[in-house]
Amino acid sequence: MLAAPINPSDINMIQGTYALLSDLPAVGGNEGVGEVIEVGNHVTSLKPGDWVIPGDAGLGTWRTDAVFTEEKLMKLPGDIPLLCAATLSVNPCTAYRMLSDFETLGPGDSVIQNAANSGVGQAVIQIAGAMGIKTINVIRDRPDLQKLVDRLTALGADYVITEEMLRKPEMKELFKKVPKPRLALNCVGGKSATEMLRLLQHKGTMVTYGGMAKQPVTAPVSALIFKDVKLRGFWMTQWKKDQAHNKDRLTGMIQTLCDLIRKGQLSAPTCTEIPLKDYLIAIEASMKPFISAKQILVM
Ligand SMILES: NC(=O)c1ccc[n+]([C@@H]2O[C@H](COP(=O)([O-])OP(=O)(O)OC[C@H]3O[C@@H](n4cnc5c(N)ncnc54)[C@H](OP(=O)(O)O)[C@@H]3O)[C@@H](O)[C@H]2O)c1
């Protein structure tokens, strides 16, 4: 292995609260990039020197060396930067699928998302930008708010607002400049999700993919009756399982994302690189609020 991030779902797996749990003893980590050192006689798709990412969750990427069957891995083109490669197989894929599979969006449409500074959120901003879709990005208030607003704006965010602003009448002003969103991407739950639902267009969709606030999603009755909004969920692991007989769809998506990386339209999330031996520091940092940096274990 060369590098592997610490994602919230990795922590949830260790806590035993995730939908996918490995048999114990197990190695943590679901995402990362490795270099092929040696291949068996019957291996045809990989050779020493190739860079590979997990084709599926549950491989255990927080380690220096591993032996995997070739079907478990996907080969990456040789020109993808290390941190992009290490963070490619989960969050950008999730962002790409949610922007593509739930509503037909085109240039000029808008999407609203909470936890916009998360790894997924940063990918949504960039992929939506490449598709000509405007993003309304909701983040939590913090002492150095402006710094984060500037960072997300530099990444291509069209509008960055706090959770508190979501509930204010000033939102009407914003919707004079940009159409109401047809798609809301919910990583948080609780009040944040409820407020996003209120802002959706008629028959719009809210996709829940994370539950960072550990609060249920409450749908306003008026949004359901008068606006007929749709509530959906998304899990990348399930999507990959569903493509078991359609691997071209998965490799096609990775190619599309690699093209965006090459064109400078998709970068790695803001990261802190930490040597594997300091994993405890990295894991602690990954669980702190307002850290705004993905912890990447570097082997
Ligand atoms: N369904 C899927 O297929 C799928 C795929 C990828 C990720 N996910 C999920 O998506 C979520 C984000 O993953 P990630 O890797 O992008 O995360 P990440 O980069 O570690 O970012 C975590 C985000 O959660 C926010 N957050 C933490 N606690 C919060 C709270 N109590 N209320 C509101 N926001 C809070 C953080 O904001 P602050 O800066 O304000 O702390 C930050 O924006 C996780 O729940 C993960 O499991 C799901």
The ligand as an SDF file (V2000), in Angstrom:
LIG
                    3D

 48 52  0  0  0  0  0  0  0  0999 V2000
  -23.5290    6.3040    1.3340 N   0  0  0  0  0  0  0  0  0  0  0  0
  -22.3350    6.2020    0.7520 C   0  0  0  0  0  0  0  0  0  0  0  0
  -22.1120    5.4560   -0.1920 O   0  0  0  0  0  0  0  0  0  0  0  0
  -21.2330    7.0600    1.2800 C   0  0  0  0  0  0  0  0  0  0  0  0
  -20.0430    7.2060    0.5700 C   0  0  0  0  0  0  0  0  0  0  0  0
  -19.0600    8.0630    1.0730 C   0  0  0  0  0  0  0  0  0  0  0  0
  -19.2740    8.7040    2.2890 C   0  0  0  0  0  0  0  0  0  0  0  0
  -20.4320    8.4780    2.9500 N   0  0  0  0  0  0  0  0  0  0  0  0
  -20.7270    9.1430    4.2240 C   0  0  0  0  0  0  0  0  0  0  0  0
  -20.6570   10.5160    3.9980 O   0  0  0  0  0  0  0  0  0  0  0  0
  -20.2540   11.1560    5.1780 C   0  0  0  0  0  0  0  0  0  0  0  0
  -19.0680   12.0400    4.8690 C   0  0  0  0  0  0  0  0  0  0  0  0
  -17.9540   11.2500    4.5050 O   0  0  0  0  0  0  0  0  0  0  0  0
  -16.5790   11.9620    4.1320 P   0  0  0  0  0  0  0  0  0  0  0  0
  -15.5250   10.9580    3.9620 O   0  0  0  0  0  0  0  0  0  0  0  0
  -16.8600   12.8960    3.0220 O   0  0  0  0  0  0  0  0  0  0  0  0
  -16.3700   12.7760    5.4990 O   0  0  0  0  0  0  0  0  0  0  0  0
  -15.2610   13.7650    5.9930 P   0  0  0  0  0  0  0  0  0  0  0  0
  -14.4450   14.2500    4.8510 O   0  0  0  0  0  0  0  0  0  0  0  0
  -14.5740   13.1360    7.1580 O   0  0  0  0  0  0  0  0  0  0  0  0
  -16.1400   14.9890    6.5300 O   0  0  0  0  0  0  0  0  0  0  0  0
  -17.0380   14.8390    7.5930 C   0  0  0  0  0  0  0  0  0  0  0  0
  -18.0690   15.9340    7.4570 C   0  0  0  0  0  0  0  0  0  0  0  0
  -19.1010   15.7670    8.4030 O   0  0  0  0  0  0  0  0  0  0  0  0
  -19.3660   17.0170    9.0300 C   0  0  0  0  0  0  0  0  0  0  0  0
  -19.8990   16.7560   10.3530 N   0  0  0  0  0  0  0  0  0  0  0  0
  -19.3540   16.0280   11.3370 C   0  0  0  0  0  0  0  0  0  0  0  0
  -20.1630   15.9780   12.4050 N   0  0  0  0  0  0  0  0  0  0  0  0
  -21.2640   16.7160   12.0840 C   0  0  0  0  0  0  0  0  0  0  0  0
  -22.4650   17.0670   12.7730 C   0  0  0  0  0  0  0  0  0  0  0  0
  -22.7070   16.6300   14.0070 N   0  0  0  0  0  0  0  0  0  0  0  0
  -23.3610   17.8490   12.1330 N   0  0  0  0  0  0  0  0  0  0  0  0
  -23.1240   18.2970   10.8800 C   0  0  0  0  0  0  0  0  0  0  0  0
  -22.0030   17.9980   10.1770 N   0  0  0  0  0  0  0  0  0  0  0  0
  -21.0880   17.2200   10.7750 C   0  0  0  0  0  0  0  0  0  0  0  0
  -18.0140   17.7060    9.0400 C   0  0  0  0  0  0  0  0  0  0  0  0
  -18.2060   19.0730    9.1630 O   0  0  0  0  0  0  0  0  0  0  0  0
  -17.3960   20.0180   10.2140 P   0  0  0  0  0  0  0  0  0  0  0  0
  -16.2130   20.5350    9.4540 O   0  0  0  0  0  0  0  0  0  0  0  0
  -18.4160   21.0600   10.5080 O   0  0  0  0  0  0  0  0  0  0  0  0
  -17.0120   19.1860   11.3970 O   0  0  0  0  0  0  0  0  0  0  0  0
  -17.5040   17.3220    7.6470 C   0  0  0  0  0  0  0  0  0  0  0  0
  -18.0850   18.1550    6.6750 O   0  0  0  0  0  0  0  0  0  0  0  0
  -19.9780   10.0560    6.1990 C   0  0  0  0  0  0  0  0  0  0  0  0
  -21.1390    9.8610    6.9600 O   0  0  0  0  0  0  0  0  0  0  0  0
  -19.7340    8.8600    5.3300 C   0  0  0  0  0  0  0  0  0  0  0  0
  -19.9870    7.6430    5.9800 O   0  0  0  0  0  0  0  0  0  0  0  0
  -21.4040    7.6920    2.4700 C   0  0  0  0  0  0  0  0  0  0  0  0
  1  2  1  0
  2  3  2  0
  2  4  1  0
  4  5  1  0
  4 48  2  0
  5  6  2  0
  6  7  1  0
  7  8  2  0
  8  9  1  0
  8 48  1  0
  9 10  1  0
  9 46  1  0
 10 11  1  0
 11 12  1  0
 11 44  1  0
 12 13  1  0
 13 14  1  0
 14 15  2  0
 14 16  1  0
 14 17  1  0
 17 18  1  0
 18 19  2  0
 18 20  1  0
 18 21  1  0
 21 22  1  0
 22 23  1  0
 23 24  1  0
 23 42  1  0
 24 25  1  0
 25 26  1  0
 25 36  1  0
 26 27  1  0
 26 35  1  0
 27 28  2  0
 28 29  1  0
 29 30  1  0
 29 35  2  0
 30 31  1  0
 30 32  2  0
 32 33  1  0
 33 34  2  0
 34 35  1  0
 36 37  1  0
 36 42  1  0
 37 38  1  0
 38 39  2  0
 38 40  1  0
 38 41  1  0
 42 43  1  0
 44 45  1  0
 44 46  1  0
 46 47  1  0
M  CHG  2   8   1  16  -1
M  END
$$$$
